[in-house]
Amino acid sequence: MGEGVTPRRTAAESDLDGDSRPVVPSADPPTAGAPAPTELPEHVPDHMPRVRFTRRRLIGSVLFVISAVAFMYFVLPKLLGLRQTWNRLQQGDVWWLLVAFVLEAISFVGYVVLFRAVFLDRENRIDWKASYLITMASLVATRLFAAAGAGGIALTVWALRRSGMPSRTVASRMIAFLVILYAVYMVTLVIDGLGLYLGLWAATPPAPFAITVVPAIFGAVVILLFLGMSLLPDDFDRLVGRWTWNTGQLGAATRRIAKGPAAAAAAVRTALALLRSRNPNLLGALVWWGFDIATLWACFHAFGASPNKAVIVMAYFVGWIGNTLPLPGGIGGVEGGMIGAFSAFGVNVETAVVAVLAYRAFSFWLPTLPGAVAYFQLRRTVSRWREAETAGVHSYT
């Protein structure tokens, strides 16, 4: 076990070539003893991942969306005693709302740029148009599936595999993509939360401990957990299998469980290698979060309010925790979380309600139509890829 003194050069670190660009791992079979970041079947279904709609499920989904919208835009304001909320929504400053529209569009551009920076560092058939289709279609899938975007992840994985990308590469890069994206989230929770609580950012009233320090602690724990996970040896699952004396069901279950941390560790190392490459396109993660927050900021200005920017950032991230609730697209949970956080920070409740509802109109509903169009266009694009494969044209070299 002396190897633990000098960390072994990981596959992720070896991905960096002379010009500091991360190189997609080879599709060749792994060498003896090399860990598999995860186990995805090499056979990829021809059909696109989709929700199986029964009549009951379709009617239930439609009724849920209609009920949620009606509650947020009509019932919630009345429960809060804000009878003029709907009128205020109609009276927002058009120019500021136009600014919000542009900011939200730039946010999605950042997402596409980040997607290409993580997945497409070699020439292949996924051009800018295909990248746009995959990312926008994944947004629609995210809205169809509950809990933190599982549908979007499934669709992205499917499209990448159909492009010819090896399953091991897709698995590692998918987790690395999420690590980079949510690293911005966690770091911001720590910096902004502690800064607000200590009064570093502005002369604001004493910030509530529960929505500043507690989220900051959560963010710090997640960061340390993933950094610690990156220290696991490349062959952690193999080592666990070697250490497990029980060859029965218990031993097999232990080895299967160990594959999860092993896959996550490999993906974290891949993310760190990508960050060390200093690829400027990785700033797409900052663009995605930053301009989406700026959309919320513009919506406040549209209704004549300008809360402290650090407060907007913190309430935004606290509210987005509601996206993990088992609700399509987090609808209802995100809005409630943001409004509650703004109220705790002392922002006028009526102003917070109209600004958050206007923001969600941009962030949730605006991309839905182009995303639905992209969903069907992606199906045709993948069909063309399959025809090229049939003709003997290799997609990923």
N, C-alpha and C positions, 0 to 999 in steps of 0.2 A: 504493500500500500504506500510505498515511498513516492509514487507518482503524485500523491496529493500535495507534496511540497511545491512542485513546479506545475502549475496548471497546464494541462495538455492543450495544444492549439486546436480549437474547435473547427468543425466544418464551416461554421458561420464566419469565423475569422479568416479561414483559408479562402473564402469566397472573394476576398478583395484582391484584385489583380494590380498590375503595375500602375495603372492610371487612377487607382483608388475608386474604381467603380465596382459596386457589388456585382458578382457574376452569379447567375442562376445555377444552382447545383446541377451536376450532370444527371442525365437520365439513366446512366449506366447502373447496373446492380451494385449495391453497396459492397464494400470489401468485407472480408471476414472480420467479425467483431464490431463492425460499425453499427451504431444504433439507427433504428428507423425513427425519425421524428414522430411519426404517427402511422397508422395503418388505414389508408384509404384504398378502396378497391380500384385496381387499375382499369377495370371495366366501367365505363361510364354509361348510364342509361341514355338512350337516344332522346327520350322525352324531356321536356323542360320541367324542373320542379314547379309544382303548382299546388294550390289548395284544392282538395277534393270537396267540391260544393254539392251538398245535398240540398234539396229544397228547404228543409228546416234550417240548415246552417246558413244558407244564403239569406233567407228571411230574417233570421236572428241577427246576422251581421248588419244588415241594412237598418233594422230597427234599433240596434245598439248605437250605430253612428248617428242616426237621426235623433235619438233620445239624448245622447251625449251633447250634441250640438245645441239642441233645444234647451237642455239644462244649463249649459255654460252661458249661452247668449241671452236667455230669457228668465230662467228660474233663479239662477245663482245671483244675479244683480238684485232681484226682489228680496231674496232671503237676507242679503246684506243690507237691505234698506236703500239700495241705489236705484231708484226708479228711473233716473234719467240716463242710465248707462247706454241703452240702445241708441238714444238720441245723440249722445256724445260720440259713439262709434261712427255715426253718420256724419259728424261734424269735424272729423279729424282733418288736419292740414294736408291738403292734397300733395303739396310739394315734399313734405316730410315723408309721407307714405310712399311717394315715388322713390325717394332716397332709400327707404327700407326695402323696396322691391329690388333695386340695383344691388344693394349690399347683400341681400339673400342670394341673388344670382351669382355674385362673386364667391360667396361661401361654397356653393356647389362646384364652381370651377376649381377651388382649392382641393376639394375632395377628389375630383378626377385627377388632378396633378399628383396628389399623394398616391393614389391607386397606381399610377404609372411608375412612380418612383420606386415603389416597393415590389411590384410584380413584374414590370416589363423593362428590365435593364438590358435586355438583348433584343435584337430585331426579331420580330415575329408578326404573325398576322393580326394581332390586336393593335390596330392603329388608334388614332385619337377618337374617331367616330365610334369604333367598337368599345373603347374605354368609356365613352359617354353613355352608350347604350347599357353596358353592364352596370354602371353605377346608378343610373337613373332607374333602371328596371329593378335593381335591388331595393330602392326606396319603396316602390310599390309592394314588393314582397314583404318588406318590413312592416308595412301597414296591414297586410293580410294576416300576419302571424303575430301572436302576442309575445311579450317579454323580450325586450332588449334586442330586437332585430334578428332573431334566428332565421327568419325567412330570407332576409337579405343576404346573410352569410351563406346559406345553402345555395341560393341562386348564383352568387359570385363564384363559389367553389365549382359548381356545375359548369358554368361558362368557361372558366379557366381550364378545366379538365377537357372540355370539348375542343378547346383551342389546340390541344396537344401537349399541354404542360404536364410534366410528371406529377403524380399524386403526392409524392413526398415533398416536392417543391411547393405545391399548392398549400398543403397543410402547414408547412413551416412558415411560408410567407403570409398566409392568412392570419395566423396568430401574431406574427411580427407586425403586420399592418395594424391590428387592434392594439397591440402594445404601444406602438408609436402614437396612435391616435389618442388613446386614453392616458398616455403619459402626460400629455398637455393638461388633461382634465385634473389628474391627481396633483401635479405640481402646482397648478393654479389654486386648488383647494388649500394647499399648505400655505402658499405665499399670501394669497388674498385673505384667507381666514385669519391667520395670525396677525397680518397687518391691520385688518379692521379691528380685531379685538384689542390690540395694543395702541390703536389710534394713530397709526403711522401714515395712513393715506389721506386723511382729511380731518377737519374738526367736526366729526360726526358724534352723535350721542353715543354713550357706551354701547358697543355692539353686543348682542345676545351671545352668551357662551355656547348655547346649543346649536346655533347655525353659523358659528365661526370656528371655534376651537375644536368642537366635535368632528365636523367635516375635515378639518385640517389633520386631526389625529388619524382619521380613517384614510385620508390620502397618503399620509406618511407610512402607515402600516402596509398599504398596498404596494407602495414603491419599494420598501425594504423587503417585502415578501418576494417580489419579482426579481430584485437584484440578488437576493439570496438564492433564489431558484436557479439563477444563471450559473452559480458555482457548483451545481450538481455535475458529476462526471458525465461525459458523453454516453457511456454505457451503463447508466444508472439502473435501467431495467434489467440488463443482463447481470449486473452485480447482485441485485435483489434476488434474481432467480438462482444465482450461485449460492447466496447466503441462506436461501429458504430450504431447510432440510425436508420439509413436508412436501412430498411429491403428489399428494392427493388433491382434493378440491380446494383445500385451504391454500396450498402452495400455488396452485394455478391462479386462484383469485388474487393472491398477493402480487404475483408477477403481472397480471393484467392491470391492477391498480397502479403499479409502478410505472407503467407505460405513459400514464397521464403526466406526471411530473417530468418524465424524461422528454416527452414531446414539448411540453411548455418550456423547459430549460433550453432546448435546442432553438426554439422559436425566439426566446428572449435574447439568446446570443446572436441570432440572425438580426434582430432589431438593433442591438448594440453595434454590430458590424456595419449596418446600414447607416446609423447615425455617425459613426466614425468616418464614413466615406465623405461626409460633408456635402452630400448631394443637395443643392439648393432646392430641388423640387420637394424635398421632405418638409419644407416650410409650408407645404399645402395643408399640413395638420393645423398649423397656427391660423392659416387663412380660413379653414373650415370652421373652427371654433370662434375665432376673432370676429369675422364678419357676420356670423350668426348672432353673436352677442351685440354687435353694432346694429343689427336689424331691430333688436329689442330696444336699444338706446334711441334709435330714430323714431320708434313707435311712441315712446314716452314724449319726445319732442313734438310729435304730431298732435298730441293732446295737451300741449302747454306745460309739460313737467320736465324737470331735469334732475333726477336723483343723482347722488354721488356715483361716479363711474365704478368705483370698487364695490359699492352696494349692488349695482346692477349685475356685475360679474358674479358675485357670490350668490345672489338670489337666483340667477340663471342656472348655475351649476347645482345648487341645492334642489331646485325645481326639477332638473333633468333626472334626478334619482328616481322620480316617478315613472320614467321610461322602463324601469325594470318590472313594473307591476304587470300582471297578466291581462293587459288591455291592449287592443290593436293600436300600435304606434304610441302607446302611453297616453292616449287621448283621455283627458280628464285628470289623470294623475299628475302630468307635467304642469298643466295650468294651475291646479290646486296647490301644488308645491311652490310654484313661483309666487303666486298671489299671497300665500301664507308667509313666505320668506320676506317679501317686500313689506307686508304688514308688520312683521316682527322688527324690521329695521326702521319702522316709523313712517314709511311712505303712505300717503293717503290711499285708503283702500279703493275708492272709486277710480282714482287715476290708475292704480295698479291693475285693476280688473280690465279696464278698457285697453290699456297698453299691452297687457299680456294676451288678451284675446285677439287684438290686432296683429301682434307678433306671430301668434300661432296660425293665423290666417295665411301668413307668408310662409312660415317654416313647414307647416304640415300640409296645408291644402294647395299652395302654389305649385309644388313639384309633382302633384298627383297626376294631373292630366298629361304633361310631357313624359312622366314616368310610365304611365300606362301605354302610351304610344311606343316608347322605347322598349317596353316588354315584348310587344309583338314584333317590332323590328329586329330585336335580338334573336328571336326564334328563326326569322328568315336568314339572318347572318350566320347563325350556327348551322343551318341547313346547307348554306353555301360552303362552309368549312368542311362539312361531312362529304359533300360532293367532291371537294378537292382531294380529300383523303382517299376516296374511292378511286379517283383518277390517278392516285399514286404520288400526289404532291404532299411532301412532309411539311407539317405546320410549325414545328418547334425544333430549332437546331441549336 
